[in-house]
Amino acid sequence: MPSYRLSRNPMYAGEAVVLARLGTLLRPCRRLGGLVIVCAAGTPIVRWEERRHLERFGDEYQTYLAASPRWVGRTGT
């Protein structure tokens, strides 16, 4: 079960990690190309999702945004 308090998008981040790992089996240019595509496609989707959640959940979601990072978990919290 992904932990949404460590990252707001653990499934997108996990997908990028899987592609990076698979890329070690392929040529480096393919690995870089796959990661660029995932990041370029994922970022606008994530921003759109966040806007939708803000409209629907308001201040409660704003508090969640402040408490959890978009991609990578914070240390020392």
Number of C-alpha atoms within 10 A of each C-alpha: 5 11 11 15 16 18 20 22 19 19 15 17 18 13 14 19 13 12 18 18 12 14 18 11 10 11 10 12 10 16 17 13 12 17 19 13 11 15 15 11 11 16 13 11 11 15 12 12 12 17 13 12 14 15 11 11 11 12 11 11 16 13 10 13 16 9 15 17 16 20 15 13 16 12 6 4 6
